[in-house]
Every structure is written in C-alpha cells, then in structure tokens.
Amino acid sequence: MQKDIFDRIISFLLGASWALALLGAIIIFKVFIFLGLIFSIFITIFYIFIILLLILLLDSFSVNRQRLEESKKQTKLLERLNIN
C-alpha cells in the first residue's frame, strides 16, 4: 500500500514529536533543576502535557484523513449501486 505525501508528512511529524517529547523533557528537567527539584518536575510535567496535546492533534489529523478516504470509497460504492 502506497502512502501519499500527506500521510508521510504526518508520520514523520509524529515520530519527530515523540523524539522531541522524550529529549525535550530531559533537557527541560536539567535546565530547571537549579531552581529546585519540585519546580523542575512541575515544569517538565507541564512541558510533557503540552507536547502530548500536540501529538494528539497530529494523530487526529491522521484519523480524520483516514475517515475522509473511507467516506470517499463508500460514496463511490453507493453511487455505483444507485446507478445499477
């Protein structure tokens, strides 16, 4: 099955987002550790929450694209059944 350019871009962005989430959380924690452990953990959790929302947004783009493709297939089938 061949993916179109939109699916490839979304897949790439999802992978990059997960990498950004993991590496970014470590970097954010290390940058803010001098302000205190509790504050650093709070900022890191806030960062992870924001990144996970962005990942959810990208995933919803992918799901909506698949839903659109399925609707197009069903419409073609229904039109073909209606004509015959």
Disulfide bonds with the S-S distance in Angstrom:
none
